[in-house]
Amino acid sequence: MTPRTSTTWTARLAACALAIALAGCASTDRAGGGPASATDDELLARVHAILADTPLIDGHNDIPWQYRQRAGNNLDGLDLAADLTQLDNPTHTDIPRLRAGGVGGQFWSVYIPIRRPGGTDGDARIVFEQIDLVHRMVERYHDTFEIAYTADDVERIHRAGKIASMMGMEGGHSIENSLGVLRMLYEAGARYMTLTHSLGLFWADSATDEPRADGLSAFGVEVVREMNRLGMLVDLSHVSSATMHDALDVAAAPVIFSHSSAFEVCRHPRNVPDDVLARLRDNGGVVMVTFFPWYVSEELRAWMEAERAERDRLGAAHPDPAERQVIEDGLAAWREAHTRPWPTLSQVADHIDHVRQVAGIDHIGIGSDYDGMPPGPVGLEDVSKYPMLFVELLRRGYSDDDLQKIAGRNVLRVMRQCERVAARLQQEREASSATLEQLDGAR
């Protein structure tokens, strides 16, 4: 999750969004076996039939944090039943667009920011407030949402025509180094935890911070073991590659990446390298491919690195605080000369292709990060657009069965396997009473 940017980009992208999306849908089959001559309407009809039978489960949506930022968690401040595209700062999510997008299950992120490495700044209280917000949101819109705790719940709720609502904690700072807090958050409804966010912890390293634990510390290993015992999904988005491997070494159940993509397609450290993708075949886990622009487009990632280098150069040349405007003017001139690229729906499909090639079709899901990112890729601007991605996959030769797996069957399999592992482990061992200080030493 990253704070939303100005809506200027939404306006600038809107003019070309439809043309590019339709161009993607009109492409010829690139994988062999796809219905290149099928019309858009025919392909969309196939997609909607698939999503009526199999719940489309998205791994990560940050609308709960939008409630906190925009309305202080007051449900009256953001009416999800309304058309929120009409806001001055539109959300990516509302109920009409969720319905248009065919969403059948959603992991709502109960995100809270991490303010310093290690966390523990009253984080548990805030994450409980965000969980409370999701429960209240589901209760208010009970005709649309219902809380799901198990895979069976997801399927039952989808058959009833509602959107199964689950919760995922984004960052292990949420538990404040306490396995007791972890257990109570599970009891409150949290069904996955991303081990880190943008900053590392004492017990787990982040992909975007300096290492402190060399992957997982002894306490980090115990966190994963206790999550397996509870039946809480271990989410490896945001963590370093060393943490990914350490978690896979110890995990007794499949892991997930709730919103990550393929490192070989876009070389951002938040993405999943091929050696980890290959291990998912044995672990049984799922990469829920994200739409977050920085992690989709290698061209955009390189542009941002170049912009950062230019900012550093200008800062070194003009160190006087009084010259700040000179730096900003210089950056504006650089941006004028170097147009910022923006990802497309087709590039998201490229990530799915790569995960399929390395890990296999059984290890792919969808994890958009809507309402936790800037405007989405062209053609995937909001939650109404999922069907267009599946149309593109049909054009590339994916079968209906493949799309059912990507939409939700793979994630449901992972959930069921985690539930079975938890039932076994709860018979084998009691809840852990270990502490960070006992396992890793005083902090």
Secondary structure, 3 states (H helix, E strand, C coil): CCCCCCCHHHHHHHHHHHHHHHHHHCCCCCCCCCCCCCCHHHHHHHHHHHHHHCCEEEEEECHHHHHHHHHCCCHHHCCCCCCHHHCCCCCCCCHHHHHHCCEEEEEEECCCCCCCCCCCCCHHHHHHHHHHHHHHHHHHCCCCEEECCCHHHHHHHHHCCCEEEEEEEECHHHHCCCHHHHHHHHHCCEEEEECCCCCCCCCECECCCCCCCCCECHHHHHHHHHHHHHCCEEECCCECHHHHHHHHHHCCCCCEEEEECECCCCCCCCCECHHHHHHHHHHCCEEEECCCHHHHCHHHHHHHHHHHHHHHHHHHHCCCHHHHHHHHHHHHHHHHHCCCCCCEHHHHHHHHHHHHHHCCHHHEEECCCECCCCCCCECCCCCCCHHHHHHHHHHCCCCHHHHHHHHHHHHHHHHHHHHHHHHHHHHHCCCCCCCHHHHHCCC
